[in-house]
């Protein structure tokens, strides 16, 4: 008979804590301690050396990111202990901090997973075995956050090139842009060719690069 996974629960709400304990117990997970704050959790891990910690992301004493703090500390002090963080929200910052030093033995689940006993129990077992589980909703939030912070090619444009692009967006011809900016048409043409290259708009048949450049400009403003 295999040895059951041993878990410590950290959650300041008694009702939620007891609910998690019942779910884990029904799934064959041995709950060896229930804690209400970060210091109590760290003491329990020191004393009991569990396989996994199931912790709320926020709890006393600060109600900020104690679950993430615990995961960070335990990676150094108890690297063999897995951590399953439960959160009410799919918050990219928490998930990124949890996974900053690697995803092994780490899981980030939304609290609604507690209402799906099989998912929580499975996550605990996967983490205990050295794996990782990230809630799909959290993955989507991380992807959106990454896209939001990706550098825009518009940032590579110089001030004169941005001015030319603004005029292109108004539908002006090269001659019209030259008049508006008091430049020679040759200079305008050079700026346009350079900004096209920076925006990755290669010259291809059936592709209106002026239109595409304006679309990129508009997307960069959203």
Z-matrix of the N, CA and C atoms (Angstrom, degrees):
N
C 1 1.469
C 2 1.527 1 109.56
N 3 1.331 2 117.89 1 128.87
C 4 1.457 3 121.67 2 -176.95
C 5 1.528 4 111.01 3 -73.82
N 6 1.322 5 114.83 4 149.44
C 7 1.463 6 120.72 5 178.52
C 8 1.523 7 109.56 6 -73.04
N 9 1.330 8 118.89 7 130.57
C 10 1.468 9 120.36 8 -179.36
C 11 1.521 10 111.91 9 -67.91
N 12 1.321 11 115.65 10 152.34
C 13 1.453 12 121.10 11 174.51
C 14 1.520 13 108.68 12 -67.59
N 15 1.322 14 116.66 13 135.11
C 16 1.465 15 121.85 14 -179.25
C 17 1.522 16 109.31 15 -104.37
N 18 1.331 17 116.36 16 131.47
C 19 1.459 18 120.19 17 -174.77
C 20 1.520 19 112.13 18 -131.57
N 21 1.325 20 114.39 19 147.78
C 22 1.460 21 123.21 20 170.77
C 23 1.517 22 107.17 21 -111.67
N 24 1.326 23 117.09 22 134.19
C 25 1.463 24 122.23 23 179.84
C 26 1.524 25 109.31 24 -106.09
N 27 1.334 26 116.45 25 135.19
C 28 1.464 27 121.03 26 176.49
C 29 1.525 28 108.66 27 -127.22
N 30 1.321 29 115.98 28 112.77
C 31 1.472 30 122.09 29 -177.25
C 32 1.522 31 107.22 30 -162.31
N 33 1.341 32 116.99 31 128.59
C 34 1.459 33 118.57 32 -175.04
C 35 1.524 34 113.67 33 -79.41
N 36 1.330 35 117.98 34 -17.59
C 37 1.461 36 120.89 35 176.65
C 38 1.527 37 109.39 36 -85.23
N 39 1.327 38 116.22 37 119.03
C 40 1.458 39 120.58 38 -178.12
C 41 1.529 40 111.35 39 -59.53
N 42 1.331 41 117.16 40 -43.97
C 43 1.459 42 120.26 41 -177.76
C 44 1.529 43 111.44 42 -63.10
N 45 1.320 44 116.42 43 -45.42
C 46 1.465 45 120.01 44 179.19
C 47 1.521 46 110.08 45 -65.54
N 48 1.323 47 116.87 46 -41.22
C 49 1.464 48 121.70 47 -179.73
C 50 1.522 49 110.92 48 -60.48
N 51 1.319 50 115.84 49 -45.16
C 52 1.455 51 119.44 50 179.70
C 53 1.532 52 110.84 51 -67.47
N 54 1.328 53 116.46 52 -36.20
C 55 1.456 54 119.80 53 177.99
C 56 1.516 55 111.72 54 -62.82
N 57 1.331 56 116.52 55 -43.16
C 58 1.467 57 120.85 56 178.17
C 59 1.522 58 110.29 57 -63.90
N 60 1.334 59 115.82 58 -41.50
C 61 1.466 60 119.93 59 -179.85
C 62 1.523 61 111.53 60 -60.78
N 63 1.332 62 116.58 61 -42.70
C 64 1.469 63 119.98 62 179.74
C 65 1.523 64 111.48 63 -65.27
N 66 1.334 65 115.73 64 -40.84
C 67 1.464 66 120.02 65 179.72
C 68 1.525 67 110.32 66 -62.60
N 69 1.332 68 116.49 67 -46.37
C 70 1.461 69 119.91 68 -178.81
C 71 1.517 70 111.52 69 -66.54
N 72 1.317 71 116.78 70 -42.13
C 73 1.460 72 120.75 71 179.78
C 74 1.528 73 111.08 72 -61.12
N 75 1.337 74 115.89 73 -42.12
C 76 1.463 75 119.94 74 179.07
C 77 1.524 76 111.63 75 -65.71
N 78 1.336 77 116.53 76 -24.92
C 79 1.462 78 120.56 77 -179.93
C 80 1.519 79 113.54 78 -92.77
N 81 1.321 80 116.92 79 9.11
C 82 1.455 81 119.94 80 177.37
C 83 1.515 82 114.74 81 86.04
N 84 1.332 83 116.91 82 13.09
C 85 1.467 84 121.34 83 177.27
C 86 1.524 85 108.86 84 -93.67
N 87 1.315 86 117.93 85 129.36
C 88 1.463 87 121.87 86 -179.82
C 89 1.533 88 109.74 87 -86.54
N 90 1.318 89 116.81 88 113.09
C 91 1.463 90 121.56 89 178.09
C 92 1.527 91 107.91 90 -85.64
N 93 1.345 92 116.52 91 113.88
C 94 1.463 93 120.45 92 -175.01
C 95 1.526 94 112.48 93 -97.92
N 96 1.344 95 118.01 94 -12.94
C 97 1.470 96 120.10 95 177.74
C 98 1.521 97 109.13 96 -165.02
N 99 1.329 98 114.63 97 149.35
C 100 1.461 99 122.07 98 174.87
C 101 1.518 100 107.88 99 -125.00
N 102 1.334 101 116.91 100 126.61
C 103 1.460 102 121.81 101 -173.93
C 104 1.527 103 110.93 102 -123.39
N 105 1.348 104 114.64 103 154.31
C 106 1.455 105 119.11 104 -177.78
C 107 1.509 106 114.80 105 -111.87
N 108 1.358 107 117.20 106 -5.19
C 109 1.461 108 119.15 107 179.08
C 110 1.524 109 109.88 108 -154.33
N 111 1.328 110 115.95 109 173.82
C 112 1.465 111 121.17 110 -175.45
C 113 1.532 112 113.30 111 -64.98
N 114 1.345 113 119.96 112 -48.45
C 115 1.466 114 118.86 113 179.53
C 116 1.533 115 112.47 114 -58.24
N 117 1.336 116 116.26 115 -40.81
C 118 1.461 117 120.12 116 179.23
C 119 1.523 118 110.75 117 -64.09
N 120 1.331 119 116.29 118 -38.77
C 121 1.463 120 120.60 119 178.55
C 122 1.526 121 111.14 120 -62.73
N 123 1.319 122 116.87 121 -49.02
C 124 1.464 123 120.25 122 -178.39
C 125 1.527 124 111.55 123 -62.65
N 126 1.326 125 116.48 124 -37.54
C 127 1.472 126 120.23 125 177.72
C 128 1.514 127 110.96 126 -65.45
N 129 1.340 128 116.59 127 -40.91
C 130 1.462 129 120.48 128 179.95
C 131 1.525 130 111.35 129 -64.35
N 132 1.320 131 116.57 130 -39.45
C 133 1.465 132 119.56 131 179.08
C 134 1.525 133 110.12 132 -66.00
N 135 1.323 134 116.76 133 -42.56
C 136 1.468 135 120.28 134 177.70
C 137 1.523 136 111.23 135 -59.31
N 138 1.329 137 116.01 136 -41.62
C 139 1.463 138 120.23 137 -174.45
C 140 1.527 139 113.41 138 -80.41
N 141 1.339 140 117.21 139 -33.17
C 142 1.467 141 119.91 140 -169.55
C 143 1.528 142 115.09 141 -112.39
N 144 1.325 143 117.72 142 -14.66
C 145 1.468 144 122.32 143 -179.64
C 146 1.529 145 112.53 144 45.48
N 147 1.327 146 117.66 145 63.09
C 148 1.466 147 120.38 146 -179.53
C 149 1.535 148 110.69 147 -72.35
N 150 1.321 149 115.11 148 170.19
C 151 1.464 150 119.88 149 175.15
C 152 1.524 151 110.89 150 -80.96
N 153 1.343 152 115.33 151 -35.93
C 154 1.461 153 120.86 152 -174.81
C 155 1.525 154 110.35 153 -142.64
N 156 1.325 155 114.70 154 145.70
C 157 1.468 156 122.12 155 170.47
C 158 1.521 157 107.12 156 -110.21
N 159 1.323 158 116.36 157 130.25
C 160 1.470 159 121.47 158 173.21
C 161 1.518 160 105.84 159 -109.57
N 162 1.325 161 117.24 160 113.42
C 163 1.459 162 120.23 161 -171.08
C 164 1.522 163 113.35 162 -132.60
N 165 1.313 164 114.77 163 145.59
C 166 1.458 165 120.54 164 171.18
C 167 1.525 166 107.56 165 -69.87
N 168 1.321 167 117.23 166 150.70
C 169 1.459 168 119.36 167 179.59
C 170 1.529 169 110.68 168 -73.09
N 171 1.341 170 117.14 169 -29.56
C 172 1.461 171 120.91 170 179.02
C 173 1.523 172 110.03 171 -124.06
N 174 1.320 173 116.04 172 134.57
C 175 1.462 174 121.39 173 177.02
C 176 1.513 175 108.49 174 -165.58
N 177 1.347 176 118.11 175 173.80
C 178 1.460 177 120.16 176 178.16
C 179 1.536 178 110.52 177 -61.10
N 180 1.338 179 117.84 178 152.39
C 181 1.470 180 124.15 179 12.99
C 182 1.527 181 115.46 180 -88.98
N 183 1.318 182 119.86 181 -16.43
C 184 1.459 183 120.07 182 -172.15
C 185 1.505 184 115.99 183 -106.72
N 186 1.337 185 117.69 184 -14.28
C 187 1.468 186 121.97 185 -176.61
C 188 1.531 187 111.06 186 52.27
N 189 1.322 188 115.43 187 44.20
C 190 1.467 189 119.90 188 179.63
C 191 1.527 190 110.29 189 -117.28
N 192 1.329 191 116.92 190 -84.72
C 193 1.467 192 120.73 191 179.83
C 194 1.528 193 110.92 192 -139.20
N 195 1.328 194 115.78 193 41.60
C 196 1.466 195 120.63 194 -175.71
C 197 1.531 196 113.00 195 -57.44
N 198 1.339 197 116.73 196 -34.22
C 199 1.463 198 119.14 197 178.51
C 200 1.512 199 112.12 198 -63.89
N 201 1.331 200 116.32 199 -38.85
C 202 1.460 201 121.19 200 177.27
C 203 1.526 202 109.96 201 -69.89
N 204 1.335 203 116.69 202 -39.81
C 205 1.466 204 120.09 203 176.83
C 206 1.520 205 110.77 204 -59.37
N 207 1.331 206 115.57 205 -43.20
C 208 1.460 207 119.94 206 179.44
C 209 1.518 208 110.74 207 -61.40
N 210 1.323 209 116.89 208 -45.13
C 211 1.465 210 120.73 209 -179.54
C 212 1.525 211 110.93 210 -61.23
N 213 1.327 212 116.53 211 -39.70
C 214 1.466 213 120.94 212 -179.88
C 215 1.522 214 111.11 213 -67.28
N 216 1.331 215 116.78 214 -45.40
C 217 1.458 216 121.10 215 179.53
C 218 1.527 217 111.71 216 -64.28
N 219 1.327 218 116.24 217 -43.64
C 220 1.462 219 120.30 218 -176.92
C 221 1.518 220 112.92 219 -68.27
N 222 1.334 221 116.81 220 -25.44
C 223 1.467 222 117.83 221 177.39
C 224 1.525 223 110.51 222 -62.83
N 225 1.333 224 116.11 223 -31.26
C 226 1.470 225 120.64 224 178.59
C 227 1.523 226 112.16 225 -87.41
N 228 1.343 227 116.65 226 -44.82
C 229 1.464 228 119.67 227 -173.19
C 230 1.524 229 113.57 228 -85.71
N 231 1.350 230 116.98 229 -32.22
C 232 1.464 231 121.46 230 -178.99
C 233 1.532 232 108.33 231 -139.86
N 234 1.328 233 117.67 232 70.81
C 235 1.475 234 121.01 233 -174.98
C 236 1.523 235 114.53 234 -60.25
N 237 1.329 236 117.43 235 -20.30
C 238 1.457 237 119.98 236 -179.68
C 239 1.516 238 114.08 237 -85.16
N 240 1.340 239 116.97 238 -6.06
C 241 1.465 240 121.41 239 -179.35
C 242 1.525 241 109.79 240 -90.02
N 243 1.322 242 116.07 241 123.88
C 244 1.457 243 120.19 242 177.52
C 245 1.518 244 110.84 243 -81.04
N 246 1.325 245 116.25 244 158.19
C 247 1.467 246 120.73 245 -179.77
C 248 1.523 247 109.23 246 -133.29
N 249 1.323 248 115.31 247 123.82
C 250 1.464 249 122.02 248 173.68
C 251 1.516 250 107.01 249 -109.00
N 252 1.333 251 116.62 250 113.60
C 253 1.463 252 121.72 251 -179.45
C 254 1.524 253 109.01 252 -95.53
N 255 1.324 254 116.05 253 129.26
C 256 1.459 255 121.83 254 176.50
C 257 1.520 256 109.04 255 -107.48
N 258 1.318 257 116.37 256 132.09
C 259 1.461 258 120.48 257 -178.73
C 260 1.517 259 110.13 258 -137.18
N 261 1.314 260 115.26 259 151.77
C 262 1.459 261 120.14 260 178.28
C 263 1.523 262 111.42 261 -77.81
N 264 1.341 263 115.44 262 -24.14
C 265 1.456 264 119.60 263 -175.24
C 266 1.524 265 111.45 264 -124.61
N 267 1.336 266 116.34 265 151.51
C 268 1.462 267 122.57 266 175.10
C 269 1.525 268 107.89 267 -83.00
N 270 1.319 269 116.58 268 76.69
C 271 1.453 270 122.15 269 -173.66
C 272 1.533 271 110.93 270 -95.09
N 273 1.341 272 118.14 271 112.20
C 274 1.464 273 120.99 272 -177.24
C 275 1.533 274 113.34 273 -57.72
N 276 1.337 275 117.56 274 -37.35
C 277 1.466 276 120.26 275 -176.59
C 278 1.526 277 111.06 276 -62.66
N 279 1.329 278 117.24 277 -42.50
C 280 1.463 279 120.68 278 178.71
C 281 1.526 280 110.52 279 -65.31
N 282 1.327 281 116.60 280 -46.93
C 283 1.462 282 120.55 281 -178.47
C 284 1.522 283 110.81 282 -62.67
N 285 1.326 284 117.30 283 -41.65
C 286 1.466 285 120.91 284 179.55
C 287 1.519 286 110.84 285 -63.02
N 288 1.343 287 116.85 286 -41.99
C 289 1.468 288 120.66 287 179.40
C 290 1.528 289 110.78 288 -65.90
N 291 1.323 290 116.42 289 -39.07
C 292 1.465 291 120.24 290 179.77
C 293 1.517 292 111.47 291 -63.09
N 294 1.323 293 116.83 292 -37.91
C 295 1.462 294 121.87 293 -174.28
C 296 1.522 295 113.20 294 -97.54
N 297 1.339 296 117.20 295 4.76
C 298 1.461 297 120.89 296 -173.80
C 299 1.525 298 112.92 297 -58.03
N 300 1.330 299 117.32 298 -36.51
C 301 1.458 300 121.39 299 -178.36
C 302 1.526 301 112.46 300 -101.04
N 303 1.322 302 116.15 301 15.64
C 304 1.460 303 119.96 302 179.96
C 305 1.518 304 111.83 303 121.11
N 306 1.322 305 115.83 304 156.33
C 307 1.462 306 120.52 305 -175.93
C 308 1.526 307 113.77 306 -98.84
N 309 1.328 308 118.24 307 -8.14
C 310 1.463 309 120.75 308 -178.08
C 311 1.523 310 111.16 309 -60.46
N 312 1.317 311 116.28 310 133.42
C 313 1.479 312 123.24 311 178.99
C 314 1.526 313 112.95 312 60.69
N 315 1.319 314 116.07 313 32.26
C 316 1.458 315 119.75 314 178.59
C 317 1.528 316 110.09 315 -133.70
N 318 1.336 317 116.32 316 142.97
C 319 1.465 318 121.65 317 176.71
C 320 1.517 319 108.46 318 -142.01
N 321 1.323 320 115.25 319 146.77
C 322 1.467 321 121.40 320 176.94
C 323 1.520 322 106.20 321 -132.22
N 324 1.334 323 115.77 322 112.08
C 325 1.461 324 121.49 323 -177.54
C 326 1.523 325 110.08 324 -123.48
N 327 1.312 326 115.63 325 150.47
C 328 1.452 327 119.74 326 171.92
C 329 1.522 328 108.94 327 -78.01
N 330 1.328 329 115.93 328 148.83
C 331 1.465 330 119.67 329 -176.48
C 332 1.520 331 113.17 330 -61.03
N 333 1.322 332 116.08 331 -23.68
C 334 1.462 333 118.10 332 178.17
C 335 1.525 334 111.07 333 -63.02
N 336 1.336 335 116.29 334 -15.71
C 337 1.463 336 119.59 335 177.00
C 338 1.521 337 111.68 336 -65.56
N 339 1.342 338 115.53 337 -23.65
C 340 1.465 339 119.57 338 178.43
C 341 1.525 340 109.85 339 -62.70
N 342 1.337 341 116.29 340 -27.84
C 343 1.463 342 119.35 341 177.52
C 344 1.523 343 111.63 342 -79.50
N 345 1.329 344 115.81 343 -3.98
C 346 1.460 345 121.44 344 174.94
C 347 1.530 346 107.17 345 -118.75
N 348 1.321 347 117.29 346 80.41
C 349 1.465 348 122.40 347 -171.59
C 350 1.519 349 114.26 348 -49.24
N 351 1.328 350 116.57 349 -41.89
C 352 1.455 351 119.13 350 -177.48
C 353 1.512 352 112.60 351 -60.56
N 354 1.337 353 117.33 352 -37.30
C 355 1.454 354 121.16 353 -178.30
C 356 1.519 355 111.44 354 -68.00
N 357 1.330 356 116.99 355 -43.28
C 358 1.462 357 120.19 356 -179.52
C 359 1.521 358 110.86 357 -66.94
N 360 1.313 359 116.97 358 -46.14
C 361 1.473 360 120.93 359 179.89
C 362 1.524 361 110.38 360 -61.29
N 363 1.318 362 116.76 361 -43.73
C 364 1.457 363 120.38 362 179.91
C 365 1.525 364 111.16 363 -63.04
N 366 1.335 365 116.65 364 -40.40
C 367 1.463 366 120.34 365 178.96
C 368 1.525 367 110.92 366 -62.02
N 369 1.325 368 116.76 367 -42.52
C 370 1.467 369 120.78 368 178.68
C 371 1.518 370 110.45 369 -61.04
N 372 1.317 371 117.22 370 -43.51
C 373 1.466 372 121.05 371 -179.50
C 374 1.524 373 111.76 372 -67.42
N 375 1.320 374 116.68 373 -39.73
C 376 1.470 375 120.07 374 178.93
C 377 1.527 376 110.56 375 -64.30
N 378 1.329 377 116.26 376 -44.65
C 379 1.461 378 120.91 377 179.83
C 380 1.523 379 110.74 378 -64.83
N 381 1.317 380 116.96 379 -40.83
C 382 1.467 381 120.59 380 178.58
C 383 1.524 382 111.33 381 -60.98
N 384 1.322 383 116.62 382 -29.98
C 385 1.466 384 121.57 383 -179.73
C 386 1.523 385 112.49 384 -86.54
N 387 1.337 386 116.45 385 1.52
C 388 1.456 387 119.96 386 177.11
C 389 1.517 388 114.98 387 101.45
N 390 1.327 389 116.90 388 2.36
C 391 1.455 390 120.80 389 -177.53
C 392 1.509 391 113.34 390 -90.36
N 393 1.328 392 114.74 391 -167.63
C 394 1.460 393 121.22 392 -177.23
C 395 1.515 394 109.81 393 -142.06
N 396 1.346 395 115.93 394 144.70
C 397 1.463 396 121.56 395 177.91
C 398 1.526 397 108.38 396 -137.38
N 399 1.318 398 116.05 397 126.65
C 400 1.459 399 120.89 398 176.91
C 401 1.518 400 108.15 399 -125.25
N 402 1.318 401 116.43 400 127.35
C 403 1.465 402 121.30 401 -179.91
C 404 1.531 403 109.78 402 -56.77
N 405 1.348 404 118.09 403 133.63
C 406 1.472 405 120.89 404 -179.73
C 407 1.521 406 113.74 405 -52.10
N 408 1.332 407 117.29 406 -37.19
C 409 1.465 408 120.26 407 179.13
C 410 1.526 409 111.15 408 -64.96
N 411 1.326 410 116.36 409 -33.26
C 412 1.465 411 120.86 410 178.47
C 413 1.525 412 109.99 411 -72.00
N 414 1.339 413 116.39 412 -38.73
C 415 1.463 414 120.56 413 177.32
C 416 1.529 415 109.81 414 -60.11
N 417 1.324 416 117.14 415 -44.92
C 418 1.462 417 121.10 416 178.78
C 419 1.531 418 110.89 417 -60.66
N 420 1.328 419 116.23 418 -41.24
C 421 1.462 420 119.94 419 179.44
C 422 1.524 421 111.07 420 -65.24
N 423 1.329 422 117.02 421 -38.20
C 424 1.463 423 121.02 422 178.32
C 425 1.520 424 110.93 423 -65.31
N 426 1.335 425 116.40 424 -41.22
C 427 1.467 426 120.58 425 179.46
C 428 1.525 427 110.49 426 -63.91
N 429 1.346 428 116.16 427 -44.64
C 430 1.461 429 119.75 428 178.53
C 431 1.521 430 111.12 429 -61.91
N 432 1.339 431 115.83 430 -40.85
C 433 1.453 432 120.09 431 -179.16
C 434 1.524 433 111.03 432 -65.95
N 435 1.328 434 116.54 433 -38.80
C 436 1.466 435 120.58 434 179.21
C 437 1.528 436 110.39 435 -65.53
N 438 1.321 437 116.15 436 -43.93
C 439 1.465 438 119.20 437 179.39
C 440 1.517 439 111.28 438 -61.88
N 441 1.329 440 115.39 439 -38.12
C 442 1.459 441 120.53 440 -178.40
C 443 1.521 442 111.52 441 -63.96
N 444 1.343 443 116.90 442 -31.26
C 445 1.453 444 120.46 443 -175.74
C 446 1.520 445 113.94 444 -100.87
N 447 1.336 446 116.57 445 1.81
C 448 1.459 447 118.33 446 175.89
C 449 1.523 448 109.78 447 -66.26
N 450 1.325 449 117.64 448 137.90
C 451 1.467 450 119.46 449 179.76
C 452 1.522 451 111.47 450 -63.75
N 453 1.310 452 116.98 451 139.83
C 454 1.458 453 122.01 452 179.29
C 455 1.524 454 109.54 453 -91.65
N 456 1.344 455 117.63 454 139.45
C 457 1.467 456 119.30 455 176.63
C 458 1.522 457 111.79 456 -61.15
N 459 1.337 458 116.68 457 -19.96
C 460 1.468 459 119.51 458 177.66
C 461 1.526 460 111.31 459 -62.37
N 462 1.329 461 116.47 460 -26.38
C 463 1.455 462 120.66 461 -179.38
C 464 1.523 463 112.01 462 -67.89
N 465 1.334 464 116.17 463 -18.50
C 466 1.460 465 120.44 464 -179.15
C 467 1.524 466 112.38 465 -81.87
N 468 1.319 467 117.37 466 -11.93
C 469 1.462 468 120.05 467 -176.92
C 470 1.524 469 111.52 468 -75.39
N 471 1.333 470 115.19 469 140.89
C 472 1.464 471 120.18 470 175.01
C 473 1.524 472 109.45 471 -77.05
N 474 1.321 473 116.76 472 170.22
C 475 1.468 474 120.80 473 178.97
C 476 1.529 475 111.53 474 -59.44
N 477 1.340 476 119.66 475 -45.55
C 478 1.467 477 119.33 476 177.60
C 479 1.525 478 112.74 477 -62.74
N 480 1.329 479 116.60 478 -37.96
C 481 1.470 480 119.97 479 179.77
C 482 1.522 481 110.84 480 -67.26
N 483 1.334 482 116.86 481 -36.91
C 484 1.466 483 120.07 482 176.65
C 485 1.528 484 110.72 483 -65.34
N 486 1.331 485 115.79 484 -38.90
C 487 1.460 486 119.71 485 178.69
C 488 1.518 487 110.81 486 -63.73
N 489 1.332 488 116.15 487 -41.06
C 490 1.464 489 120.29 488 177.96
C 491 1.524 490 110.12 489 -64.18
N 492 1.341 491 117.07 490 -42.33
C 493 1.462 492 120.29 491 179.41
C 494 1.526 493 110.85 492 -62.81
N 495 1.326 494 117.07 493 -38.07
C 496 1.465 495 120.23 494 177.23
C 497 1.529 496 110.85 495 -59.80
N 498 1.317 497 115.56 496 -40.22
C 499 1.469 498 119.79 497 179.97
C 500 1.532 499 110.92 498 -70.87
N 501 1.328 500 116.34 499 -36.47
C 502 1.473 501 120.18 500 176.08
C 503 1.519 502 109.43 501 -59.77
N 504 1.350 503 115.41 502 -41.05
C 505 1.466 504 120.23 503 -179.19
C 506 1.526 505 111.83 504 -63.05
N 507 1.325 506 116.11 505 -22.38
C 508 1.472 507 120.22 506 177.66
C 509 1.519 508 111.70 507 -86.13
N 510 1.333 509 115.75 508 1.22
C 511 1.454 510 119.94 509 176.65
C 512 1.513 511 114.86 510 82.99
N 513 1.310 512 117.75 511 17.04
C 514 1.465 513 120.22 512 -176.74
C 515 1.522 514 111.91 513 -81.77
N 516 1.317 515 115.54 514 149.69
C 517 1.456 516 122.29 515 174.68
C 518 1.522 517 108.91 516 -78.27
N 519 1.336 518 116.37 517 172.45
C 520 1.460 519 119.51 518 177.18
C 521 1.524 520 111.05 519 -57.80
N 522 1.342 521 116.14 520 -41.35
C 523 1.458 522 119.43 521 179.83
C 524 1.528 523 110.92 522 -64.61
N 525 1.340 524 116.40 523 -39.91
C 526 1.459 525 120.16 524 178.89
C 527 1.514 526 112.02 525 -66.03
N 528 1.338 527 116.00 526 -38.09
C 529 1.464 528 120.36 527 178.33
C 530 1.524 529 109.60 528 -65.96
N 531 1.331 530 115.25 529 -42.11
C 532 1.468 531 119.63 530 -179.94
C 533 1.526 532 110.65 531 -59.79
N 534 1.326 533 116.59 532 -43.04
C 535 1.460 534 119.53 533 179.61
C 536 1.526 535 111.34 534 -65.68
N 537 1.342 536 116.02 535 -43.32
C 538 1.469 537 120.16 536 -176.72
C 539 1.525 538 111.89 537 -65.45
N 540 1.333 539 115.93 538 -37.67
C 541 1.467 540 119.76 539 -175.93
C 542 1.524 541 112.74 540 -99.45
N 543 1.316 542 115.48 541 -0.75
C 544 1.463 543 120.72 542 -179.80
C 545 1.517 544 111.36 543 58.24
N 546 1.328 545 113.97 544 49.02
C 547 1.451 546 121.65 545 176.87
C 548 1.521 547 108.93 546 -121.78
N 549 1.321 548 116.36 547 165.23
C 550 1.462 549 119.36 548 172.84
C 551 1.520 550 108.15 549 -77.54
N 552 1.327 551 115.30 550 154.73
C 553 1.473 552 118.35 551 177.94
C 554 1.526 553 110.64 552 -62.44
N 555 1.321 554 116.71 553 -33.23
C 556 1.468 555 120.30 554 179.08
C 557 1.536 556 110.52 555 -63.26
N 558 1.327 557 115.75 556 -41.49
C 559 1.476 558 119.59 557 178.39
C 560 1.523 559 110.55 558 -66.02
N 561 1.320 560 116.98 559 -41.71
C 562 1.465 561 121.02 560 178.04
C 563 1.521 562 110.08 561 -60.27
N 564 1.325 563 115.97 562 -43.57
C 565 1.465 564 119.84 563 -179.56
C 566 1.521 565 111.08 564 -62.37
N 567 1.337 566 116.74 565 -39.75
C 568 1.465 567 120.31 566 178.03
C 569 1.530 568 110.66 567 -63.92
N 570 1.332 569 116.30 568 -43.59
C 571 1.470 570 119.76 569 179.01
C 572 1.533 571 110.59 570 -61.71
N 573 1.329 572 116.28 571 -41.85
C 574 1.467 573 120.35 572 -178.30
C 575 1.516 574 110.54 573 -65.05
N 576 1.318 575 117.60 574 -44.59
C 577 1.468 576 120.41 575 179.57
C 578 1.524 577 111.06 576 -63.15
N 579 1.339 578 115.86 577 -38.60
C 580 1.472 579 119.67 578 179.79
C 581 1.518 580 111.34 579 -68.00
N 582 1.332 581 116.96 580 -44.49
C 583 1.471 582 118.67 581 -178.35
C 584 1.526 583 110.92 582 -68.89
N 585 1.331 584 117.49 583 -33.48
C 586 1.466 585 119.68 584 174.66
C 587 1.527 586 110.10 585 -60.05
N 588 1.333 587 116.13 586 -44.23
C 589 1.468 588 120.66 587 -179.21
C 590 1.523 589 110.79 588 -64.14
N 591 1.340 590 117.20 589 -43.03
C 592 1.466 591 120.62 590 -179.82
C 593 1.523 592 111.80 591 -65.49
N 594 1.321 593 116.79 592 -31.29
C 595 1.465 594 120.78 593 179.90
C 596 1.521 595 112.24 594 -86.61
N 597 1.319 596 116.33 595 1.65
C 598 1.461 597 120.18 596 177.55
C 599 1.508 598 113.62 597 71.83
N 600 1.327 599 116.89 598 29.87
C 601 1.460 600 121.13 599 -178.03
C 602 1.528 601 109.69 600 -101.44
N 603 1.323 602 114.91 601 85.46
C 604 1.456 603 120.19 602 179.61
C 605 1.527 604 109.82 603 -70.56
N 606 1.314 605 115.22 604 153.00
C 607 1.464 606 119.59 605 -179.37
C 608 1.522 607 109.74 606 -76.45
N 609 1.314 608 116.31 607 112.09
C 610 1.452 609 121.91 608 -179.87
C 611 1.523 610 109.60 609 -133.88
N 612 1.333 611 114.04 610 152.45
C 613 1.462 612 119.25 611 178.07
C 614 1.526 613 109.85 612 -63.12
N 615 1.318 614 116.05 613 141.68
C 616 1.462 615 124.20 614 176.69
C 617 1.529 616 113.66 615 69.09
N 618 1.323 617 117.71 616 11.34
C 619 1.466 618 120.25 617 176.64
C 620 1.524 619 108.41 618 -114.70
N 621 1.326 620 117.03 619 115.61
C 622 1.457 621 121.96 620 177.98
C 623 1.524 622 107.41 621 -85.79
N 624 1.314 623 115.58 622 102.49
C 625 1.467 624 118.84 623 -174.10
C 626 1.522 625 112.73 624 -67.53
N 627 1.324 626 117.04 625 -28.18
C 628 1.460 627 119.07 626 178.09
C 629 1.520 628 110.25 627 -65.94
N 630 1.322 629 116.22 628 -41.12
C 631 1.466 630 120.55 629 178.37
C 632 1.522 631 110.23 630 -65.67
N 633 1.343 632 116.59 631 -45.08
C 634 1.457 633 120.21 632 -178.85
C 635 1.532 634 111.03 633 -63.14
N 636 1.326 635 117.14 634 -38.45
C 637 1.462 636 120.51 635 179.01
C 638 1.524 637 110.74 636 -63.06
N 639 1.320 638 116.42 637 -41.02
C 640 1.468 639 120.32 638 178.36
C 641 1.525 640 110.72 639 -65.60
N 642 1.337 641 117.24 640 -39.59
C 643 1.466 642 120.54 641 178.01
C 644 1.530 643 110.88 642 -62.21
N 645 1.330 644 116.56 643 -42.05
C 646 1.459 645 119.86 644 177.99
C 647 1.529 646 110.74 645 -63.45
N 648 1.313 647 115.90 646 -38.32
C 649 1.472 648 120.11 647 177.72
C 650 1.521 649 110.83 648 -62.46
N 651 1.338 650 116.75 649 -44.34
C 652 1.457 651 120.65 650 -178.60
C 653 1.518 652 111.16 651 -66.94
N 654 1.342 653 117.10 652 -40.04
C 655 1.470 654 120.11 653 178.51
C 656 1.519 655 110.47 654 -63.90
N 657 1.329 656 115.93 655 -35.89
C 658 1.458 657 119.81 656 179.81
C 659 1.507 658 113.32 657 -68.80
N 660 1.326 659 117.31 658 -15.30
C 661 1.471 660 120.75 659 179.83
C 662 1.515 661 112.07 660 -94.57
N 663 1.366 662 118.74 661 -6.45
C 664 1.462 663 121.01 662 -178.59
C 665 1.502 664 110.66 663 -88.69
